[in-house]
C-alpha cells in the first residue's frame, strides 16, 4: 500500500514552507516505493486547502488526515506522522 503525503506551501514560500518542501523531497527519496508526495503550492492548492479546512501553511496531510499545520516539523516528527500513516 502506498502512503500519500500532501504538502501545502505558500507562494512565495516562507522559510518554514521551504524547509518542509525539502523534507518532503528527502522522505520521497527514502521511501520511494512506499510514499507518494504531492506538493500543493499557492493558489493552485486553494481547493484542497479548503477541503481539508486548513488554517495556515506549511501543512502536511497523510492519507487524508491532517498531521502537521502551521510549523515545519523536525525529521522525527514527520517520520512519526508517516509511521502513523502506514510507513
Secondary structure, DSSP 4 states (H G I P E B T S, - for coil): --EEEEEEE-SSPPHHHHHHHHHHHHHHHHTTTTEEEEEEEGGGGHHHHHHTT--SSSEEEETTEEEEESSPPPHHHHHHHHHHHT-
